[in-house]
Amino acid sequence: MPVCDFSPSHVRAIAPYQPGKPIAELARELGLEESSIVKLASNENPLGPSPRGLKAAQDSLKEVSFYPDGAGFALKAALCRKFDIAQQNIVLGNGSNDVLDMVARAFLDTGTSAVYAQHAFAVYPIATLTVGAKGIEVPAKNYGHDLAAMRTAIRDDTRVVWIANPNNPTGTFLPWSEIAGFLENVPSDVLVVLDEAYGEYLAPEERLNTLSWLDRYPNLLIVRTFSKAFGLAGLRVGYGMGHPDVIDLLNRVRQPFNVNVPALAAAEAALDDSAFLEQSYEVNLRGMRQLIQGLDSLDISHVPSKGNFLLAKVGDAIRINMELLKRGVIVRPVGNYGLPEFLRVSIGLEVQNSRFLEALKACL
Ligand SMILES: *Cc1c(COP(=O)(O)O)cnc(C)c1O
């Protein structure tokens, strides 16, 4: 198609994001019932949505003839109450990926660069390359971010550093003190994006209120999501918190009605669903133990994870993945992350984890 030849070369260079295979697709291919398939491929909450969030979304549907509140006032007000910040510190996204994309469009350009770690979340290079900026990938240390090397990699034209803590797909976690040290050393004209998508899965003693850093570091943007522990991935809501000037720039490139009516309602209600959050944490903790034990008994090593997923070193991941699919189990190969020997397995309910372990045992 000649028209495609005129797409900017930096766009044509982007490797497409590879999502988890949908349950319905595998069911069609195998001629199986959808209910017989186990999907542990997208770090979704195996408990389903927050019940409070679900109810609020359902109740909001009668209002969908109206545009959503483009400012997201009610959800932001709930976030303000919960985190003791102001509305002008918050930007809402159609999923936190939307916020990451806004960062790229507001702070990057051709002639600039952004730094991220090897094996870091795939959206960082995609967002960076989309706007024609250069992506600087820094080799990982023990599968995680090497912050000292990332600091050294920052050039004069670097405008953004992307950090995920815990990181996806590796589950690696940096002590908060290391991130604080990094923030102290980063030039103040570089925006540090701290992606806390899995923060709710940290043990209580590992959690830190990183919002307390915002006063000291106006070049820090903290990004969180309702997709994981709140169980609202399909509604697409995330948010960024930072200095009002940073938020103002993000809002300029934001689509005016980027978060839809049921998503706003569900997120606002789910935010205070502490019983559900607690349950999500507990189920994940138990499932993580179960998976580790199961993998150990199969002599399969894994990368220690602080998320709701685990990287298992299976060897020929392409073959094993095919075999698992035939048995109705969907996990995520991560060759595109430079991890060809691994499969990423999301933590499921006990029966789902068992199905995965049995299927894995059968195809080794
Ligand atoms: C899942 C995930 C997100 C969340 O993406 P949404 O767009 O909010 O669904 C963000 N960052 C990382 C590292 C993730 O793994």
The ligand as an SDF file (V2000), in Angstrom:
LIG
                    3D

 15 15  0  0  0  0  0  0  0  0999 V2000
   -1.1350   -3.4560   33.5290 C   0  0  0  0  0  0  0  0  0  0  0  0
   -0.1540   -2.3450   33.5930 C   0  0  0  0  0  0  0  0  0  0  0  0
   -0.5990   -1.0380   33.5350 C   0  0  0  0  0  0  0  0  0  0  0  0
   -2.0700   -0.7290   33.4810 C   0  0  0  0  0  0  0  0  0  0  0  0
   -2.4950   -0.4260   32.2460 O   0  0  0  0  0  0  0  0  0  0  0  0
   -3.9780    0.1630   32.0820 P   0  0  0  0  0  0  0  0  0  0  0  0
   -3.8830    0.9360   30.8370 O   0  0  0  0  0  0  0  0  0  0  0  0
   -4.2490    1.0100   33.2730 O   0  0  0  0  0  0  0  0  0  0  0  0
   -4.8800   -1.0180   32.0080 O   0  0  0  0  0  0  0  0  0  0  0  0
    0.3120   -0.0170   33.6290 C   0  0  0  0  0  0  0  0  0  0  0  0
    1.6130   -0.2690   33.8030 N   0  0  0  0  0  0  0  0  0  0  0  0
    2.0760   -1.5160   33.8790 C   0  0  0  0  0  0  0  0  0  0  0  0
    3.5150   -1.7430   34.1150 C   0  0  0  0  0  0  0  0  0  0  0  0
    1.1980   -2.5810   33.7580 C   0  0  0  0  0  0  0  0  0  0  0  0
    1.6630   -3.8270   33.8070 O   0  0  0  0  0  0  0  0  0  0  0  0
  1  2  1  0
  2  3  1  0
  2 14  2  0
  3  4  1  0
  3 10  2  0
  4  5  1  0
  5  6  1  0
  6  7  2  0
  6  8  1  0
  6  9  1  0
 10 11  1  0
 11 12  2  0
 12 13  1  0
 12 14  1  0
 14 15  1  0
M  END
$$$$
